[in-house]
Amino acid sequence: MFTLDQSQGVALFARLFSSLYINPPTLELLQELTQQNFADQWPFDQDQQSRATLNHWHATLAQEDNLSALQKKLTQEHLHLFIGVGMPQVPLWGSVYLDAENLLMGPSCQALEKFLAQADLMCTLKVREPLDHLGLILAALAVFLERIRKDGHQNQDVLLTIKNFLELHINPWVYRCLALQEQQASSFFYQAVGQLTHSLLLNLSQVFNAQKIKTQLYY
């Protein structure tokens, strides 16, 4: 049974990880992460491995002597991992993995845009960014999860939207992306973000019975 508290907990972590994929952590966020251990807020009680990762993540940050220097280091790592000069080490756009030519704005991205529009979710961005970016996808997932509390736990349209979002637009490619992140990340900070994002999506997929459909990947 997926509870209202769980939906809010997943939304909290989805928003946190979304922000860390879109931008490097600010000094203020790092300070917050050193002061607050999110392990007790992890929404899946049976997932002790993720709680251990969160505890280690917090302990590592709390022991850091110079958060300003760490923030600069993580800003550089974010640039190399997710932005890059040319192709980043870890592309965050689904169509890179699903398109035979690794193109941005490929058919899978266009299908996602249509899906979000049909779900009454309009994205207003300061710059033109393909909507199949992992950071934006996590932000959209948080919005859908927050609708569970707003619209009622038994709102079947919202529940079906989340299932289809996971099954059709996230699961086909995201685990390949997160595996690359774990391989390429040099800091425990971004290794942990990748591991925790993987666990969050996998646990949520199990709750909603969202399948991982076998799909040809090109990256």
N, C-alpha and C positions, 0 to 999 in steps of 0.2 A: 504494500500500500504506500503510494507516494503522498506524503503529507504536505500540508501548506508550509510548514516550517522547512521541510526539505526543499521545496521549490524556491523559497527565499534564500536558503543557504546556497543552492546551486547558482542562483542568480548573482549572489554576492561574489562568489569565486569567478564566475564567468566574466563579470565586469572587471574584477581585478586583473585577470589574465588578459582580457581584451586590451586594457590600458597598457600592459607591458609588451604586447605585440605591436601596438600602434606607435608607442613612444618609449624611449628608455625611461627608467624610473627617475623621478625627481628626488632631490635631497629630502624633501618633506615626506615623500612616500617611504623612502628608506628609513627615515626616523620613525615613522609609524610602524613599519614592519619590525624594527628592533624593539619597540615598546609593547607590541601586541602579538601574541602567539595565536595564530588562527587554527591550530590543530583541533581545539575543542569545537570549532564551528564547522568542521568538515561534515558534509551532510549525509555521508554514507557510513553508518556505524560499523559495518562489517569490514570496511576497508582500512585495516590497521596499518598497512604499508604506507598509504598516503598520509595518515596521521604522523607516522614516524618521519616521513620526508618533511612535513611541515615543521615538526619539532626541530629537526636538524637544520632546516632553512632558517628558522628563527634563531637558533643557537649560534649559527655561523655569522649571521648579521649582528647579533648582540655582542659578539666578541670582536667585531671590527673596530679598530682604533680610529680610523680616519674615514668617515662616511663620504666626505667630499671627494677624496681620492677614489673611493670605490665607485661613486656616481660617475666620475669621468671615465673610469675603466669600463663600466657597464654601458655607457653611452657609445664608446668605441666598439664594444662587442656587438651591441644592437645594430650598429651601422654595418659591420661586416656580415653578421648573420642574416639580417632581414632586409637590408636595403642594398648594400653592395655597390660596387662600381661595375656596371653590367649586371650579370645575374648574381643575386646574393647566394650565400652558402645554403640558406634555407628559404626557398621561395614560399611565401605565405598565401599565394593565390591558387585556388583549386584548379583553374583551367590550365596552369602550367603542368600539372600532373595528368590531367584528363585529355588534353589536346595533343594530337600526334606531333605537332610542331611547337609545342610548349608556348603557345600564344596566350597573351593576356586577352581578356574579353572574348574568350572562345564561346562555343555553344553552351557549355555547362554554366558559364557565368551569366549568359543571357537567360538561361532557364531559371537560374536562381533569382535574377532580378524580377522575372515574371511571377515567381512563387511569392516573393516578399510583397510585391504589389497586390497580389490576390489576397494575401493575409493582412492587408491594410497596414503595412509597415513601410513608411516612406523614409528614406535615408537622405538627410541633408548634409552634404560634405563641403568643407571649405575648398578642397581640391578634388579634381576628378580622380577617383580611386575605384578600381573594379570591386564590386560588392562581394566577391568571393574571397576577399582577404580574411585571413583567420581572425584577426582582431575585430573586424566588423561582424563576422559571423558570430563570434562569442557575444558581442554586444546585442545583436538581434536575438540570440538565444535567451539572453537575460530578459529582454522585453517580453518574449513569449511566456517565459516562466513567471514573470510578474503578473501577467494577465490571469494566471490561475487564481491568484488571490483576489484580483479585481473582479473577474467574471464568474468566479465560483469554481470549486474543485471538480464539479461534475460537468463542466462545460466541455462537451465532447469535441466541439470544433477546435478549441484551444489544444486539447490533448492530442488530437489527430494532427494538427499543424506541427506540434513539436516532434511527434513520431516521424512524420514525413520529412521534416527539416533534417533530422538526423540521418534517416535512412537514404534519402535521395540526394542530399546536397552536402553532407559533412562526412559521413562514414566512408564513402567510396575512395577518398583520397587523404583524409586528414592524418591517419596513422602513419602513412609513409612520410608525410611532412614532419611529424613529431619524432619519428625515428631518426630522421636527418638531424633534427635539432639536438637530440641526445648525443649523436656522434660528433657534431661540429662544435657544440658549445664548449668553451674552455673554462667557464666558471660554474661553480655549483649552483649559482643563482639561476642561470638560464637552463641548466640541466634540470633543476627542480621545477621550473615553470613548465617545461615540456613534459616531464613525468606526471605532474599534477593535472595538466590539461588532458593528457591521455586518459588518466584515471577518471577524471570528471566525465568525459564524453563516453567512455566505455561503461561506467556505472549507470549513467543516464540512459544509454541505449538499452541496457538490460532492463531497466525499470519500464521503459516504453516499448520493449520488444521490437526495437528498431534493428533491422538486420544489417550486416555488413555485406552488401551485395558484391560479388566478385566482379571486378572491373579492370580493364586494361589500363595500366599506368605507364606514362611515357617519361617519367623523370624519377 
